[in-house]
């Protein structure tokens, strides 16, 4: 079978297994106005005897940046990006922009109250409401019945991760390409657990120990997010359409700073994971994290995954069978996902992951910014989980964690030696602050 046909078959099979995301789901989207009534989700105060807060619309409209995603397209910067890209429409009308800055469903699937200017509204995450809006308020309605009628299962950590990453990283349907970034779009950076905590919560139970199951488990949320990021990267890499940009591969899939740095700055790509000097590295930060996750969740399969990742690097450097190696790694990551969904991370697991990430840095594995950025976000997320579970005294790592995050605050000012020094301090602080 032709390699490209095999790849297309693999991508379609994965998409069918996951189910459609809200933008592709059948049914009409009715608009945020259909949820905004004070007797629905537009109350200014939580209802005392309700299974949900009923204030979800108010939280979204006042505090959620998704509500202002469309407004970003009306800025001078967005108009300039559209002009540089040669788009026929301004940014607030161009599908390539609306696909992530709004709930951009076809016009025939828009209800009377639907407004594209609402940005990333209710149905962009919860699915077109036509089929489930009536049933979800009826006596006896359950989450299972609502999902059966088209409500997107946002409590499912894998489904939620795929949805978030479809815009915050991109997929084979929509992608912030290297050309779009060259025109002025910011570099995308995402870590699911951190971004979940930064969001204004509009689900019951809050963010602590008593939160809705699947939203509170920070380590699992982080781990699933990393695995899905790796899977998305590999799917894009092997996609015969998205993986190319004319003569070149799609450069947004690679490490930005492997090329974007002064020639006077010596970079030794060969210092990390067997990548040959001079090779343009993949943006493989998620793959680096997945290796540590696999060692705890699937210790028997972890060596195979590690070897597959190294073979992928070697194939890129030597112009080998990169597509075949990427498929091999992706299959290993996909096999890990079902284990992650139900895995309960122990204190031993968490400590091993943290120390593994730190040890990588002390061995010089974060010479690149994007790897360091994901390592810092990972350490912050996992350390926060440990502190909330009583495994670590937060005060013991507050200062070194602040220095670690400061080291990755600006990508163009990143210095690997400063990051490594902060890692040394963090490891010492974690040893002192460990629960006895």
N, C-alpha and C positions, 0 to 999 in steps of 0.2 A: 504494500500500500504506500502511496505517496506520503512523504513525511508531513507536508502541510495539511493533507486530508486527515491524517491521524491526529494531529494537534487540534484541528477544528472539532473533530469528534470528541476528543477529551474535554474540550472547553464546554461544548454543549451538554455533555453528560453531567459535568459538575454543576452547571447552571440548573439543569432540570432537577437534580437531586436536592439543591438548596431551595428551590421554589422561587417565584418571581419576587423581586423587590417592589416596594410600593409604586414606583414610577412606571413599572411594566405590568403591574397587576390589573386584571380585568375589573370593570365596574367604573362608575362615574365618581369623580371627586367632587364633593358638595361644597367645599370651602370652609374656612375656619369659622365663618359666621354660623354654621350649623351646630357648632359646639359652644358658642359664646354666651348663650342665655344664662342668666343668674340661677335658673333652675336646672341647668345642665352642668357645664364646667366653667362657668363665668362668675361664680360666687366670689366675693371678696374675702369671705371668711370660710374656713373649713367646716364642713357639716359634721356634727358630733356623732351622728348615728349612721354614717355612710361608710361603705367599704373603700371609697376613694375620697380624696380631699375636696373635689368639686371646684377647686380654685385653679385648675390646670391652665385654662385659657388666660387668666390674669397673670399667672407666673410666666407663661410663655411671652405674652405681649409686653410685659414690663421688664423682664429680667433675662430673657433668653436671646442670645445673639442671633439665633436662627431666624427670629422674627424680623431682623433687620438685614438679612442676607441680600434681599433684592435691592435695598437702598444702596448697597455698596456699588451696584452697577450704574448708579446715577452720578457717581463721582467723576471728577476730571480724570483721575488715574484710569478708571475703567474705560472712559471714552478714548483715552490715548492708547490703551492696549488694543481696543477694537480697531482703531485707525491703523496702528502698526501692523496688525495681522491682516489688514485688507478685508475685514468683514463687510458684507453688504449692508448690515444693520448695526445700529448702536448696541452697546453691550446689553442694555436692558431689554432688547428685542432678539438678540442672537441666541439660538438654541445652545450653542457650545458654552455660553455663559449661564443661561437659565437652567441648564440641566443640573447644576449644583447650587445655584443661588436662589432657586425656587422649586416648587413642585410642578415641574414642566411636563404635564401630561397633554396628550393631543386635545385639540379644541372640542372634538366630538365627545370627549370624556370629562368635560367640565360642566358642573351644575350651575344653576342660576346665581348662586351666591359665591361662586368660585372667583377669586381674583389672583392673578399671577403675582401681583405686587405684594401679596401677603408673605412672600418669601418661602422659607422652609417651614410650612405650617403643619397642622396636626396630621393631615393625611400623607404628608411626605415621609413620616415615620410610622404611622399607624395603618396606612393603607387606605385606598378609596373607600369611602364610608357608605356608599349606596347600598351595599349588600348586608352590612352589619349594624348600621346606625339604629335601626328600629329594634332589632332583636336584642341589642346589648343592654337595653333598659327594661326589658320584659322580666316578669317574675320567673325565676328559675334559670335565668341566663348565667352561663359560666364562661370562664376563659376559654375552655375547650370549644364550646359552641361558637363563641365569637370568632376564634381563629378559624374554625371550619367555614365560617361565612365570609372570611377575607380579612379579618383584623390581623395585622402583622404581629408576629410573636416577639415583641421587644424584650420580654423577660428572658427569652432564650438567649444566652450569652453569645452563642455562635451566630445566630440570626442577627442579633443586634450589632455584632462586630462587622458582619458582612455589609450591613446597611450603612454604618458609620464610614467604613473604609471606601464605600462606593464613591463618596465625594472627597473624603479627607485624604485619600490616597489615589483613588481612581480604579477603574476596572476596564474590561474590554469594551464596554458600552460608552464610557465617558472617561476622559483623562486630561489632566493639566499637563500638556506636553512640554518638551524642552522649548519649542517655538513660543508657546504661550508664556512661559517664564521669561524667555529672552525679551518678549514684548513688554514685560513689567509686572507680571503676576508674581506674588510672593512665593517663596519656596514652601512646599507643603511639609508639615511636621505633625505627627499624630501619635498618641499613645492612649489607648482606650480607657484605662483606669484613671489616669490623670485627667483626661478631658471629661470623664463622667463626673469626677469630683468638682471640676470647675463649673459645671453646668448648674443652673438653678434647678433643684430637684422638684419635679411635679408628680412624683409617684409616692405612694404611701410608705410610711415607716422611716423615712429619712435615710441617711447614709451610714449610720453606725452599725453596731452589732445586730440591732433589731430590724435592719432594713429588709425590704423584700428580698427573698432568696434569689441569688443570681446577680443582684446589684450590690450586695454588701461584701461579697468575697473578693477583695481587692486583688489577691494573688492570682486567683483563677481568671478574673477579668483581664488582668495584665497578660497572663500567659496565653489565653485564647487570642487576645488582640495581636500578640507577637506572631503566633502561628498563622493567623489569617493574613497579617501583613506580608509574611513570607510567601504564603500561597498566592496572594494577589500579585506580588512582584514576579513570581515565576510564571504565572498565567499570562501576564503582559509580555514577559520576555519571549515566550514561545508563540505568542499570537502572530500569525503572518501579516496582520494588518497593523495592530497597535505596536508591535515590537520593532517596527521599522520606521525610518524617516528618510525616504529616498534611498540614497546609497548607504546611509549610516544606520546603525541600530537606533532605537529611541533612547536618546541620551538622558532623559529624565529618570531612567531606571538605574543610572549609574551614579557614583559618588560625585557630587558637584565639585568638591574641592580637589579632586584628583586632577582637574584641568584648570579650575579657576583659582590660581594663585600666582604670585610673581615668579618668574623663572629663577630668581635668585634664591628662592626658598627650596632647599633640597627636600625631596619627598622620596622615601624608600618604601614603596608599596610591597616590596618583597619581605618586609619585616613581619608581615601579618598573614598567618594561615596559609603560607605557601604561595601567595600571590606573587607573580613574577614582577621584578622591578620594571617600571615603565608601563605596566598594564593599567588600563582604566578599570578601576574596581566597580563592581556592582554596588548599588546602595544596599548593602547586605546587613545593615544593623539588626534587622529582625531575625535574620538567619543566625547571627551571633548569639542572640538571646535564646532562640529556639534550641540550640545545642545544650544549654544549661537546663532548660525545661525538660527536654527529652531524657536527660540523665536521671532525673528523679521520677518522671511519670512513666517512662518506658525504658528502663535500664538495659534490657536485652536488645532493643532496636536502636538505641542511641548511637552505638559505634557505626552501624550501617549508615545512619543519617549523616554522621560526621564525615565519613569517607566519601559519601555522595556529594556533600558540599565541597570538599576539597577537589574532587574530580571536576565539579562544575567550574571552579576557579581555573583549574588547569586547562580545561577545554576552551575557556574564553581567551586565556593568554596564548594558547597554541593553535587557535582557530580549529579546534577539534569539533566533535559532535555536541555543540552547546545545547541544541534543542533536546537531544536525547538525554543529556545529563540533567537539564532543567526539569524535564518530565519526571525523571527518576527521583530528584529531590522533592518535587511537588507531591508525588505519590507518597513519599515517606512522611511529609508534613500532614497530608490529608489523613493518613493512617493514625497520626497522633491526635487529631482533633476529637474523635469520639472518646478517647481516654481522658482528655482534658475536661470535657463537658461534665463528667461526674466525679472527677478526681477531687479528693479532699486533701489539700496540702497540709502536711504535718509541720510542727516546729522544726524538725530536722530537715525537711525538704526546703523550707524557707531559708534557713541558715545556709544550707549548702548552695542554694542558688545565689544568694547575696555574696558569699565568699568566692564563688566561681566567677561572678561578674567582676568583682574587685580584683581578683588574681589575674584575670585577663588584662586589665588595665595596667597592673604592675609589671606585666610581661611586655608592655608596649603595644598591646593590641588595639588601642584607641588613638592611633596616630592621626586618624581622620576624624573630622568634626561630627559627621552624622552618626558614626558608631558611638562616640563619646556622648552625644546628645541622648541617644536611646538608652545607653547605660545609666546616665544620670537620672533620667525619668524612671527607669526600672528601679534603681536603688531608692529613689524617693518614694515610689509607690509601695514597694515591698517593705521598706523600713516603717512607713506609716501603718501598714497592716500589722507588723510586728508590735509596734507601740500600742495599737488599739487592742491587741490580744494579750498584752502584758508580757511579751517576750523580750522587750527592750525598753529601756528608759529613754524617752524622747530627748530629755535634756542632755544626755551624754553625746548625742550626735548632732544637736542643733547647729552648732557653729561649723563643724566640718561639712555638714550637708549644705549649709548656706554657701560655703566656699566652693563646693563642688558645682552647685547650680550657677554660681557666678562665673565659673570657668567656661560654661557653655551658653552664657547669656547672649553672646554675639558671635555668630559663626565666623565672621571675617577677622575677629580678634582672638580666635581660639589658639591656645598654646598647649600642646600635649604635655609639656613638663609641669605646667600649673595644674592641669587636671590630674596628673599622676600624683603630685604632692598632696592634693586634696583627698585622693583615694587612700593614701597612707594614713592621713589623719582620720578619715572615716573608719577605716578598719580598726584603728586603735580605739576610737570612741565606741564602736560596736562591741569590742571585747570588754571594755570597762562597763558598758551599759547593759550587758547581757543579763537577763533574769537568772538568778541563782536557783 
